[in-house]
């Protein structure tokens, strides 16, 4: 028999607890959040990639239906000397620039980490170039490297080394190294800030233990600091490698692949074949893009496998 409850009596904990609700299926909430991002990804990444693969095996000419040509474009690539020149230039850039950027950035970060005079000013000054766009950087260095009145040649002439003055962007032997130097100047500051942040987050106990063991500065750098920031250095190398494998803006602003294809990159060559040459066939440049995508992906996977840290450092 149920006992009637006094309406004026205070409610107990059991009577005030609302009935338990069945939790909604979390999959619907996950789908609601992911759907917009997936739609954007499909529209601007997945579909263009799929269309590029489709175009690579078709003859795509304006005002004509797409014509199946199979692997004709892929076979044509093997005899395309300009394409292989662009591949050579891009790979040279993608190998040399990351090594230079990360090496110089590490040295600069060590200077700031050691609290050299004017460290704050130097940090801002060295980081400033990365804030500029490639267009601004390209125009700036076109002025600096100008043969007649550029700052670099004027300095060489002023100190009695006029014989070293060069048309830096106008000679096949110096054009590509000059552009590699420009990207090194531009991105070293970014790498420096990342490396400095990694150094600043190192555990003080490990560094103090090295000092108690009478570890000199160079030994502490080689055996303690660099191994601890090794993952950061490797990630910066891989990011720089990916960026240089698709370099376009700087080349297009400064040389457009000249002189004599010495600064031609795969990206600029794809653009020229797609929109500037008289063939008006989007199939062949799509083939170049597909092949280059596979090469870049293989390069990233290879670097990741080579640099994989097998023994995790714990601290």
KABELRA-V165244 format. One record per residue. N is the residue number from 1. RES is the residue in one letter. PHI is phi in whole degrees, -180 to 180 (NA if undefined). D_CENTER is the distance of its C-alpha to the mean C-alpha in Angstrom with 2 decimals. Layout:
N,RES,PHI,D_CENTER / N,RES,PHI,D_CENTER
This chain:
1,X,NA,76.61 / 2,X,-73,73.89 / 3,X,-94,74.44 / 4,X,-67,74.09 / 5,X,-95,71.67 / 6,X,-71,72.89 / 7,X,-66,70.86 / 8,X,-87,71.36 / 9,X,-75,70.12 / 10,X,-65,66.60 / 11,X,-72,64.00 / 12,X,-87,63.01 / 13,X,-64,59.50 / 14,X,-71,60.07 / 15,X,-76,61.37 / 16,X,-87,58.56 / 17,X,-72,55.66 / 18,X,-69,54.46 / 19,X,-61,54.30 / 20,X,-64,51.06 / 21,X,-97,48.73 / 22,X,-76,47.02 / 23,X,-65,43.26 / 24,X,-67,41.51 / 25,X,-65,39.43 / 26,X,-66,35.87 / 27,X,-64,34.49 / 28,X,-67,35.49 / 29,X,-67,33.66 / 30,X,-62,30.47 / 31,X,-65,30.80 / 32,X,-64,31.43 / 33,X,-78,28.21 / 34,X,-83,26.01 / 35,X,-58,27.60 / 36,X,-59,26.09 / 37,X,-65,22.50 / 38,X,-68,23.34 / 39,X,-65,24.97 / 40,X,-64,22.03 / 41,X,-62,19.74 / 42,X,-66,22.47 / 43,X,-73,23.02 / 44,X,-108,19.56 / 45,X,-128,17.72 / 46,X,-65,20.34 / 47,X,-65,22.95 / 48,X,-60,20.85 / 49,X,-65,19.52 / 50,X,-63,23.14 / 51,X,-67,24.41 / 52,X,-64,22.14 / 53,X,-63,23.59 / 54,X,-65,26.98 / 55,X,-65,26.71 / 56,X,-66,25.79 / 57,X,-113,29.33 / 58,X,-134,31.11 / 59,X,-93,32.23 / 60,X,-111,30.98 / 61,X,-122,33.04 / 62,X,-58,33.94 / 63,X,63,37.37 / 64,X,-138,37.74 / 65,X,-67,37.27 / 66,X,-63,34.51 / 67,X,-114,35.95 / 68,X,-69,35.13 / 69,X,-124,34.38 / 70,X,65,33.08 / 71,X,-99,30.97 / 72,X,-62,32.18 / 73,X,-64,28.81 / 74,X,-66,27.33 / 75,X,-68,30.27 / 76,X,-66,29.82 / 77,X,-61,26.32 / 78,X,-64,27.97 / 79,X,-106,29.97 / 80,X,-87,27.44 / 81,X,-66,27.08 / 82,X,-66,24.72 / 83,X,-61,22.27 / 84,X,-70,22.43 / 85,X,-65,22.11 / 86,X,-64,18.87 / 87,X,-63,17.68 / 88,X,-61,18.85 / 89,X,-63,17.16 / 90,X,-67,13.70 / 91,X,-66,14.14 / 92,X,-59,15.54 / 93,X,-63,12.64 / 94,X,-71,10.12 / 95,X,-93,12.72 / 96,X,-74,14.01 / 97,X,-63,11.24 / 98,X,-59,9.68 / 99,X,-64,13.38 / 100,X,-65,14.44 / 101,X,-62,11.95 / 102,X,-71,12.62 / 103,X,-65,16.27 / 104,X,-66,17.04 / 105,X,-62,15.38 / 106,X,-64,17.56 / 107,X,-64,20.57 / 108,X,-66,20.15 / 109,X,-64,19.73 / 110,X,-65,22.87 / 111,X,-63,24.70 / 112,X,-69,24.08 / 113,X,-65,24.87 / 114,X,-84,28.11 / 115,X,61,29.04 / 116,X,-69,29.48 / 117,X,-59,31.39 / 118,X,59,29.67 / 119,X,-63,26.75 / 120,X,-64,26.10 / 121,X,-63,26.16 / 122,X,-65,23.89 / 123,X,-62,21.28 / 124,X,-68,21.32 / 125,X,-63,21.55 / 126,X,-74,18.62 / 127,X,-87,16.36 / 128,X,-57,17.66 / 129,X,-56,15.60 / 130,X,-71,12.38 / 131,X,-78,14.78 / 132,X,-87,15.49 / 133,X,-82,14.26 / 134,X,-62,13.45 / 135,X,-66,17.04 / 136,X,-64,18.62 / 137,X,-62,16.89 / 138,X,-62,17.90 / 139,X,-65,21.44 / 140,X,-60,21.79 / 141,X,-78,20.99 / 142,X,-64,23.18 / 143,X,-69,25.96 / 144,X,-64,25.30 / 145,X,-94,25.24 / 146,X,-61,28.19 / 147,X,-69,30.92 / 148,X,-79,33.94 / 149,X,-130,33.09 / 150,X,-67,29.54 / 151,X,-62,29.28 / 152,X,-64,28.14 / 153,X,-68,31.08 / 154,X,-65,33.45 / 155,X,-66,32.66 / 156,X,-62,33.26 / 157,X,-68,36.50 / 158,X,-69,37.54 / 159,X,-99,37.39 / 160,X,83,39.21 / 161,X,-113,36.35 / 162,X,-61,36.65 / 163,X,-66,36.70 / 164,X,-88,32.99 / 165,X,-63,32.20 / 166,X,-136,30.19 / 167,X,-79,29.01 / 168,X,-55,25.47 / 169,X,-98,23.89 / 170,X,-111,27.07 / 171,X,-119,27.57 / 172,X,-59,25.94 / 173,X,-78,25.90 / 174,X,-115,24.08 / 175,X,-66,21.90 / 176,X,-66,18.86 / 177,X,-58,19.12 / 178,X,-65,19.46 / 179,X,-69,16.26 / 180,X,-62,14.42 / 181,X,-64,16.30 / 182,X,-64,15.33 / 183,X,-67,11.54 / 184,X,-65,12.60 / 185,X,-61,14.91 / 186,X,-74,12.57 / 187,X,-103,9.84 / 188,X,-62,12.40 / 189,X,-63,13.95 / 190,X,-63,11.20 / 191,X,-62,11.03 / 192,X,-62,14.81 / 193,X,-64,15.39 / 194,X,-65,13.70 / 195,X,-66,15.70 / 196,X,-63,18.73 / 197,X,-63,18.68 / 198,X,-65,18.66 / 199,X,-67,21.51 / 200,X,-69,23.42 / 201,X,-95,23.50 / 202,X,-66,25.04 / 203,X,-67,28.54 / 204,X,-66,31.21 / 205,X,-62,33.63 / 206,X,-67,31.75 / 207,X,-67,31.47 / 208,X,-66,35.11 / 209,X,-63,36.20 / 210,X,-65,34.63 / 211,X,-69,36.50 / 212,X,-65,39.71 / 213,X,-86,39.43 / 214,X,57,39.51 / 215,X,-81,35.95 / 216,X,-68,35.05 / 217,X,-63,31.90 / 218,X,-67,30.33 / 219,X,-65,31.43 / 220,X,-65,30.12 / 221,X,-66,26.70 / 222,X,-76,26.64 / 223,X,-101,28.34 / 224,X,-121,27.43 / 225,X,-69,24.45 / 226,X,-62,21.96 / 227,X,-61,22.92 / 228,X,-73,22.57 / 229,X,-98,19.02 / 230,X,-56,18.00 / 231,X,-59,16.05 / 232,X,-64,13.95 / 233,X,-62,13.37 / 234,X,-68,12.51 / 235,X,-64,9.96 / 236,X,-66,8.24 / 237,X,-62,8.76 / 238,X,-67,7.43 / 239,X,-63,3.98 / 240,X,-67,4.38 / 241,X,-60,6.33 / 242,X,-63,4.77 / 243,X,-63,3.33 / 244,X,-76,6.80 / 245,X,-70,8.52 / 246,X,-121,8.68 / 247,X,-64,9.37 / 248,X,-142,12.48 / 249,X,-57,13.47 / 250,X,-63,14.16 / 251,X,-64,16.05 / 252,X,-67,17.99 / 253,X,-74,19.11 / 254,X,-93,20.17 / 255,X,-123,21.46 / 256,X,55,20.91 / 257,X,92,20.70 / 258,X,-86,23.89 / 259,X,-84,25.92 / 260,X,53,27.06 / 261,X,63,23.70 / 262,X,-71,22.45 / 263,X,-118,19.15 / 264,X,-66,18.97 / 265,X,-113,15.73 / 266,X,-63,15.82 / 267,X,-65,14.52 / 268,X,-68,17.22 / 269,X,-68,19.74 / 270,X,-61,19.34 / 271,X,-63,19.92 / 272,X,-64,22.90 / 273,X,-68,24.46 / 274,X,-85,24.17 / 275,X,-127,25.41 / 276,X,-116,26.89 / 277,X,-79,28.85 / 278,X,-84,32.30 / 279,X,-71,31.93 / 280,X,56,30.65 / 281,X,-114,29.59 / 282,X,-82,26.46 / 283,X,-69,27.06 / 284,X,-67,25.95 / 285,X,-62,22.55 / 286,X,-65,22.04 / 287,X,-63,22.90 / 288,X,-61,20.30 / 289,X,-63,17.63 / 290,X,-65,19.05 / 291,X,-62,19.20 / 292,X,-69,15.65 / 293,X,-60,14.53 / 294,X,-65,16.74 / 295,X,-66,15.50 / 296,X,-63,11.78 / 297,X,-61,13.19 / 298,X,-65,15.60 / 299,X,-64,13.24 / 300,X,-65,11.27 / 301,X,-64,14.79 / 302,X,-66,16.17 / 303,X,-62,13.86 / 304,X,-63,14.55 / 305,X,-69,18.20 / 306,X,-68,18.47 / 307,X,-91,17.00 / 308,X,-63,18.77 / 309,X,-85,21.01 / 310,X,-75,24.41 / 311,X,-102,26.42 / 312,X,-69,25.13 / 313,X,-85,25.89 / 314,X,-114,28.10 / 315,X,-154,29.25
